[in-house]
Amino acid sequence: MTQKSIPFSILELASISKGTTPGETFKNSLDLAQKAEDFGYKRFWLAEHHNMVSICSSATSVLIGYIAGGTKKISVGSGGIMLPNHSPLIVAEQFGTLGSLYPNRIDLGLGRAPGTDQVTAHAIRQDRMQAVYKFPEEIEEIQKYFSSENIQGKVRAGVAEGINVPIYILGSSTDSAHLAAKKGLPYVFASHFAPTQLFEALNIYYNNFQPSGYLEKPYTIACINVIAAESDSEAEKISTSLIRMMLGVLTGKIDYVQEPTEMTPDLRELSKNPAFERMLKYSFVGNKATVKNQTEDFLQKTGVNELMVASHIFDHETRLNSYRIFSEIMKEL
């Protein structure tokens, strides 16, 4: 058993199921956030992706405002804002505004990846590769805009000054671990789709962490995929939607989330493919007991401070049930 209560949170991509619209998807995301608040989840973060027909969280800060406005206490934030796509000043103004509207409830997770393909990344910001190399400096710019001491600055984000919006460094490699440790900021690892360097990155972060005015000791969050249901066989059937979705990612043929089917020999063989197993290593699928065992093992091996969960499930009520089951698991742990 874990020695203390581990906070648990949600990473939402606002995935569009076949036959539904972005508007319906946004309403489902809000309903999930409201239920998550009742289930005891700590955060509800939204990812930034572009030019993906199956994901509609592209205008991330707008969606954060919608979710925060429809909930009462859960922290709402970005998982994350892909900083090279944006001006640090605009990010500070947007999140300063959100932090003013919803005090002490807004998180700013920052990542360096584009959240899309290279052609689309160029369309978003033509000088983004320069911004990629300036990622550490642009984080400092955002911190400056949030500082009350910037009152004398030539460039100010007045809505952000003195507002409490904690910054988190997101990553899927060891580079981000070095950066988060050096800056003394909390570190979030994308082990739900890029698990290869998880343990190396965590070790780097823990061993090199430098206390800062933002954080006294290391704080880590790891993301996993969870599909929980009443039985292992039911969860396996639900997971066929995830398998098809990941096939689309790997082949560059991204489509809407598909309705689940029975697990066929072809799908089972596909799920055992080395590329699939590498990406989905930390995908916990099964009934409550199965997912509980996998989750407990993951927590013991990683020692992370918090778990974040992503669930790509076709049916909204089925997804709600999966998150309900997982909340029960975490409360028992």
Secondary structure by P-SEA (a helix, b strand, c coil): ccccbbbbbbbbcccccccccaaaaaaaaaaaaaaaaaacccbbbbbbbcccccccccaaaaaaaaaaaacccccccccccccccccaaaaaaaaaaaaaaccccbbbbbbccccccaaaaaaaccaaaaaaaaaaaaaaaaaaaaccccccccccccccccbbbbbbbbbccaaaaaaaaaabbbbbbcccccccaaaaaaaaaaacccccccccbbbbbbbbbbbbcccaaaaaaaaaaaaaaaaaaaacccccccccccccaaaaaaaacaaaaaaacccccccaaaaaaaaaaaaaaccccbbbbbbbcccaaaaaaaaaaaaaaaaac
